[in-house]
């Protein structure tokens, strides 16, 4: 089950329901593209599957309003 949470500092975590522990995390801040990339960290489980998406800055400037208004879970 997908879980979504926004912290008091504006950061957010989208947990994609992976049951394993996070084994590798990759920040997207060094990639060229839209400014939102600088606020994203992808977390992968032992098998290399995407387990979590972390928003390190203001979630409301990175995530779609519909997700913030109607979070899953």
Secondary structure, DSSP 4 states (H G I P E B T S, - for coil): --EEEE-TTS-EEEE----SPEEEEEE-TTSSS-GGGGGEEEEEETTS-EEEEEE-S-GGGTS-HHHHHS---
